[in-house]
């Protein structure tokens, strides 16, 4: 169901998740649309659902970690950043691995 504060892009992706709740890319796209406008609390469950539907969807794990960091929940973010790093290595994706490494450094700094 469209939320009153959804923009056109968010509403479109939310409708896609309602039409096909098993579509991990629709969930990821909804999460990304929310993430892009700083709605991290709202984006987190969308990324979580995308990752549940496709466990090797590396960017869903990365975005979960980033949302949690933005919300000040660094201890929770660490597991998602580590999962992202492992998937990036397994899938041979250098950029996301570097992103995960940088995020892990940020998390460690925040936890110290």
C-alpha positions in Angstrom: 0.0 0.0 0.0 1.4 3.4 -1.0 2.4 5.5 2.0 1.4 9.2 2.2 5.0 10.3 2.2 6.1 8.2 -0.8 7.4 9.9 -3.8 6.6 8.7 -7.3 9.7 6.4 -7.5 9.1 4.9 -4.1 5.4 4.4 -4.8 6.2 2.6 -8.1 8.7 0.2 -6.3 6.3 -0.4 -3.4 3.6 -1.4 -5.9 6.0 -3.8 -7.5 6.6 -5.5 -4.1 2.9 -5.8 -3.6 2.4 -7.3 -7.1 5.2 -9.7 -6.7 6.3 -10.1 -3.1 9.0 -12.7 -4.1 10.8 -10.3 -6.4 14.1 -9.5 -4.6 15.0 -6.8 -7.1 11.7 -5.0 -6.5 12.5 -5.0 -2.7 16.0 -3.9 -3.3 14.8 -1.1 -5.6 12.3 0.1 -3.0 15.0 0.1 -0.4 17.3 2.0 -2.7 14.6 4.6 -3.4 14.1 5.1 0.3 17.9 5.1 1.0 18.4 7.8 -1.6 16.1 10.2 0.2 17.6 9.4 3.6 14.7 7.2 4.9 17.1 4.7 6.4 14.6 3.3 8.9 12.1 2.6 6.1 14.8 1.3 3.7 16.2 -1.3 6.1 13.3 -3.8 6.0 13.2 -3.6 2.2 16.9 -4.4 1.9 16.4 -7.1 4.5 13.6 -8.7 2.5 15.7 -8.6 -0.7 18.5 -10.3 1.1 16.1 -13.0 2.5 14.9 -13.7 -0.9 18.3 -13.9 -2.5 21.1 -14.4 0.1 23.9 -13.7 -2.3 22.5 -10.2 -3.2 25.6 -8.5 -2.0 24.4 -4.9 -2.3 21.4 -5.7 -0.2 23.7 -6.7 2.7 25.9 -3.6 2.1 22.9 -1.3 2.2 21.6 -2.9 5.4 25.0 -2.2 7.0 24.9 1.4 5.7 21.4 2.0 7.0 22.3 0.7 10.4 25.4 2.9 10.5 23.3 5.9 9.5 20.9 5.0 12.4 23.9 4.7 14.8 23.5 1.0 15.1 27.1 0.1 14.4 27.3 -3.1 16.3 24.4 -4.6 14.3 25.9 -3.2 11.0 29.2 -5.2 11.5 27.7 -8.6 10.6 26.2 -7.2 7.4 29.4 -5.5 6.4 31.3 -8.7 7.0 28.7 -10.7 4.9 29.1 -8.1 2.1 32.9 -8.4 2.2 32.7 -12.2 2.0 30.2 -12.1 -0.9 32.3 -9.5 -2.8 35.4 -11.7 -2.5 33.5 -14.8 -3.6 31.9 -12.9 -6.5 35.2 -11.1 -7.4 33.7 -7.6 -7.0 36.5 -5.3 -6.0 34.4 -2.1 -5.6 31.9 -3.5 -3.1 34.8 -5.2 -1.2 36.5 -1.8 -0.8 33.1 -0.3 0.2 32.7 -3.1 2.9 36.3 -2.6 4.1 35.8 1.2 4.5 32.5 0.6 6.3 34.1 -1.9 8.6 36.8 0.7 9.5 34.0 3.2 10.2 32.2 0.7 12.3 35.3 -0.2 14.3 36.0 3.5 14.9 32.4 4.0 16.1 32.6 1.0 18.4 35.9 2.1 20.0 
